[in-house]
Every structure is written in C-alpha cells, then in structure tokens.
Amino acid sequence: MIGRAADVDRITSSLVGGGNVVLAGPRRTGKTTVADAALLACQTDGAYVARVDLFECADAGALAHLLTLELLGNRPMLRRVIRDAVDAGKSVLDALRPAATIRARQDLGEDIEITLDLARAEEDPAKALDAALRLPQRLAERDGRRVVVFLDEFQDVGAGRFGDADTVTRKMRAIFQRSPEVSVLFAGSIEHLMRDLFAPSERALSQFGSFHELTVIGADEWAEGIRERLSQDRTSITDDALGRLVELGEGHPRTTMLVAQQAHAQAIEDLSYEIDHAAVLAALDRAMGSEQLRHEQQLERIRAAGRFAERMAIRVAAGAELYRNLKPQQASRALGALRDIGVVQRARQGRWYVIDPLLRRYLAGRRVEPLSFVRRAFDAADTSK
C-alpha cells in the first residue's frame, strides 16, 4: 500500500486493544485493503480473525454459516477440513469426523451444528445467526485468544436480507457487548448509510464503534510510492510524467494505480523501461479501455436506479446544470438514488461529484447537447452561408 501505513496501525491498535472500529469509504478507494491489512496485523499479534462480506451473503443463514467457518478456520486442525469440504462443495458437518464434531459441541456449544450445516442454518436463520454471533466469545474463552471479526459491506444489514435491520442490529449489540474478548471492524462503502446505522442516538449500534476516516494520500506520497514500485522492475518515470500521472489519478487509489499499471505495461511492451508524459496519456486511454465492461455494468445499475438517474449522473460528471428541465424533487430523488448505489457523493461544500474519476470520464463522454443548442448551431451555419 501507498500512504496507508498509519491507518493500518491505528485500526490494528484499536482492535487489539478491545475497541470496535467503523470504517466507511467508497468502493475502490482502498478501504477493504486497509481493513485486510489490519486484520493480518491482528493475526500476527496473536488474535484469531474472521472476515465476512455481507454483500456475498444471501440471508442470515448464509451469514451465520460463513462466520462460523471463518472462526473455526483459526484452528489448524479444522482449517484444512473446512477448506477441502468447501472446495468440493460438500457439507462441512459431514466432512468432520464424529470425534471432531463432539469436541466442537463440547467446546463451543450444542448449537454449533446448526451453523456448520448451511441447509439447517437457512431453515432457522434467526437461531443460526444468534449462535454464530455468540461463537467468537466462546472461541476466545476456550482458546485464550482475542477474536477480531471483520464485517465488510455492513450497510447491507439494512437491505432486509438478514431480517429486520433494527432487530438484527439490536441482537448484534446485545451479544457483542457481552463479548469482552471480541473486537469488531465494521466496514461499508456507502458512508451515509453507515453513519445512519452508528450515529443517531436511537439506533441500536449508536456509538458502538469509533469512526475511522482514511487519511488522504498526498501527492508526494503517491510520487514516492509509484517511483519505488516502478524501480522494483527496473522501470523509470520522468518527473513531468509522474506529476501528470498523480494529477490524473485525482488522489483516487484505484484510478491512480490503474493508470500507473497501464503505463508500466506499455513501457515493458516497448522494451523502453521508461515512462514519459506521452506514455502516461496513452496509459489513461488504456485504463479507460480496460474498464469499459465495468463502466457499462455501472451504467446499467444507474439506469435501474430510477427514471432520471442516468441523466443526472451524466450531468454531475460533465459539471452541467443539475436541475435543468427537472422538478426539484425529481432531481433530488435521482441524486439520492445515485448516492445510495455509490456512484456520486456530496462534497462538504455541497457540490455533487462522481466518486470514480474514470467512471466520471465515461459518463461525461455520453453527454448529448440539448436540442436547442443543436438548432442554434445549425441556424448559425445557415446564416454564415
């Protein structure tokens, strides 16, 4: 990582020290990378760790099952059995030897079987989730380890797939409050939804974790980090090219690294092992091309977000007048929908912007001038004749 060491250190210290952390940030800005690095640091420090992405869980039963497998995977004897069973598409419970199952029940409670068996977990998801949430503390007590649980894309808890959001979050708080050897890292890519879960006093998770905002990676940090990375493959970059690369990245980790990657690939293909200003501009085009499919998928999500969502996304990307020929409530509803799917965000100054610079370029390129402007252009052409 570039420029994120301090974030990893602070998050790790808080989790190992028994605190809960809330990490919110847009997708593809390094949030999950930082969280994974902190989790690895906790593990190096002797803690058991478990990582579950709520986006990948269909319901509470699946969440309970995955959390259980992650937790039990900290025990070396169970790790390989679990991995082999999952890879083969078999039941983990059936793959365990009877003696291992009996010991797991003795160590961790009779209800461990309902979370180990996905089918049973989905038959009674509320009971399975309750058992899975209690498992970290039981494991910590039995093995004498701190347990760190990482719940990624946590804003999805409000989507309804895991049951009523208030009921689920109340259950989580009640159980985790009585789990002194367990720390939780809650991460989410829709910041306002995360704040709505943890900030208001009426919410079950209010003040249950300290918010950590990722530090802004400075231009000097980007320049130093990129130059160092390139040197590992005997590739150099001119000063003006490096400055332009950082400028094009706009501080966005995914965009900056993708342009750098494409510039490096071009230098290798050309056998020049040197990146100049022209190579950086060509790398931007290559990066846009590599993201074409993703941008098309994003456009489909934008269109599905509402009648005026595509029009509003293009206007935000192009810096055009947002409310032109739209009622205020139509524009506001479209902006809210775009925010909820992680496409746009509102700056502190009140200005809306597309979070991903490459997606912004793609959307801005789709802008069509208003018909009245086109007519004026034709009229001017006729007059000149």
Residue pairs with C-beta under 8 A, 6 or more apart in sequence:
1 8
1 30
1 33
1 34
1 37
2 217
2 221
2 222
2 225
2 226
2 229
2 253
3 215
3 217
3 218
3 221
3 222
3 225
4 30
4 33
4 34
4 37
4 214
4 215
4 217
6 215
7 34
7 38
7 212
7 214
7 215
8 34
8 37
8 38
8 41
9 41
10 212
11 21
11 23
11 34
11 35
11 38
11 185
11 212
12 38
12 41
12 42
12 45
14 20
14 21
14 183
14 210
14 212
15 21
15 38
15 42
15 47
15 148
15 183
15 185
16 42
16 45
16 47
16 146
16 148
16 183
18 146
18 180
18 183
19 183
19 209
19 210
20 176
20 183
20 184
20 185
20 186
20 208
20 209
20 210
21 183
21 184
21 185
21 186
21 209
21 210
21 212
22 186
22 187
22 188
22 194
22 198
22 209
22 210
22 211
22 212
23 31
23 34
23 35
23 185
23 186
23 187
23 188
23 211
23 212
23 214
24 31
24 187
24 188
24 189
24 190
24 191
24 194
24 195
24 211
24 213
25 31
25 189
25 191
25 213
25 214
26 189
26 191
26 342
26 345
26 355
26 356
27 189
27 342
27 355
28 252
28 253
28 254
28 356
29 214
29 252
29 253
29 254
29 355
30 214
30 253
30 254
31 187
31 189
31 214
32 152
32 187
34 214
35 150
35 152
35 185
35 187
36 51
36 150
38 185
39 49
39 51
39 148
39 150
39 185
40 49
42 49
42 146
42 148
43 49
43 148
46 145
46 146
47 145
47 146
47 147
47 148
48 71
48 74
48 136
48 139
48 140
48 143
48 145
48 146
48 147
48 148
49 70
49 74
49 147
49 148
49 149
49 150
50 67
50 70
50 71
50 73
50 74
50 136
50 147
50 148
50 149
50 150
51 70
51 150
51 152
52 63
52 66
52 67
52 70
52 149
52 150
52 151
52 152
53 152
53 153
54 63
54 151
54 152
54 153
54 154
54 156
54 157
54 162
55 152
55 153
55 156
56 66
57 63
57 66
57 156
57 161
57 162
58 161
59 122
59 125
59 161
59 162
60 125
60 126
60 128
60 129
60 161
60 162
60 163
60 168
61 118
61 121
61 122
61 123
61 124
61 125
61 128
61 129
62 118
62 121
62 122
63 129
63 132
63 162
64 114
64 115
64 121
64 125
64 128
64 129
64 131
64 132
64 133
65 115
65 116
65 117
65 118
65 121
65 128
65 132
67 115
67 132
67 133
67 135
67 149
68 112
68 115
68 116
68 131
68 132
68 135
69 82
69 86
69 92
69 116
71 132
71 135
71 136
71 139
71 147
71 149
72 78
72 79
72 82
72 104
72 116
72 139
73 79
73 82
73 83
74 139
74 143
74 145
75 143
77 100
78 96
78 100
81 92
81 95
81 96
81 100
82 92
82 95
84 95
85 91
85 92
85 94
85 95
86 92
91 117
91 118
91 119
92 116
92 117
93 101
93 113
93 116
93 117
96 104
96 116
101 113
104 112
104 116
105 112
105 113
107 138
107 142
108 135
108 138
108 139
108 142
109 131
109 134
109 135
109 138
111 127
111 131
112 131
112 135
113 120
114 120
114 121
114 124
114 127
114 128
114 131
115 121
115 128
115 131
115 132
115 135
120 128
121 128
122 128
125 162
125 163
126 163
129 162
129 163
129 168
129 171
130 171
130 175
133 171
133 172
133 175
133 176
134 175
134 179
136 147
136 149
136 179
136 181
136 182
137 147
137 175
137 178
137 179
137 180
137 181
137 182
139 145
139 147
140 146
140 147
140 179
140 181
140 182
141 181
145 181
146 181
146 182
146 183
147 181
147 182
147 183
148 182
148 183
148 184
148 185
149 182
149 183
149 184
149 185
150 184
150 185
150 187
151 184
151 185
151 186
151 187
152 187
152 188
153 187
153 188
153 189
154 186
154 187
154 188
154 194
154 197
155 188
155 189
155 190
155 193
155 194
155 197
156 162
157 165
157 168
157 169
157 197
158 165
158 193
158 196
158 197
162 168
165 197
166 204
169 197
169 203
169 204
169 205
170 204
172 204
172 205
173 204
173 205
173 208
176 182
176 184
176 208
184 209
186 194
186 198
186 205
186 209
188 194
189 342
190 339
190 340
190 342
191 345
192 339
193 340
195 211
196 203
197 203
197 205
198 205
198 206
198 207
198 208
198 209
198 211
199 206
200 206
216 251
217 251
217 253
219 246
219 251
222 246
222 249
222 251
222 256
223 242
223 243
223 246
226 237
226 242
226 245
226 246
226 256
226 260
227 237
227 242
229 260
230 236
230 237
230 260
230 264
230 275
233 264
233 268
233 273
234 273
235 264
235 267
235 268
235 273
235 274
235 275
236 273
236 274
236 275
237 245
237 263
237 274
237 275
237 276
238 274
238 275
238 276
238 277
240 276
240 277
241 263
241 275
241 276
241 277
241 279
241 280
242 275
244 277
244 280
244 281
245 256
245 259
245 260
245 263
245 275
245 280
245 283
246 256
248 255
248 256
248 259
248 280
248 284
248 357
249 255
249 256
249 257
249 259
249 260
249 357
250 256
250 357
252 355
252 356
252 357
254 356
255 287
255 356
255 357
255 358
258 287
258 290
258 291
258 358
259 280
259 283
259 284
259 287
260 283
261 287
262 283
262 284
262 286
262 287
262 290
263 275
263 279
263 280
263 282
263 283
264 275
265 286
266 275
266 279
266 282
266 283
266 286
267 273
267 274
267 275
267 279
275 283
287 358
288 358
288 361
288 362
291 358
291 359
291 362
295 358
295 359
295 362
298 343
298 359
299 310
299 362
299 363
301 341
301 343
302 309
302 310
302 313
302 338
302 341
302 343
303 309
303 310
305 334
305 337
305 338
305 340
305 341
306 333
306 334
306 337
307 330
307 334
308 326
308 330
308 331
308 333
308 334
309 334
309 337
309 338
311 326
311 334
312 322
312 326
312 331
312 334
312 335
312 338
313 338
313 343
313 344
313 354
313 363
314 320
314 363
314 364
314 366
314 367
315 321
315 322
315 324
315 367
316 322
316 335
316 338
316 344
316 352
316 353
316 354
316 363
317 354
317 359
317 360
317 361
317 362
317 363
317 364
317 367
318 363
318 364
318 367
319 364
320 367
322 331
322 335
322 352
323 331
324 370
326 334
335 344
335 352
338 344
339 345
339 346
342 355
343 354
343 355
343 359
344 352
344 353
344 354
344 355
345 352
345 353
345 355
346 352
346 353
347 353
353 360
354 360
354 363
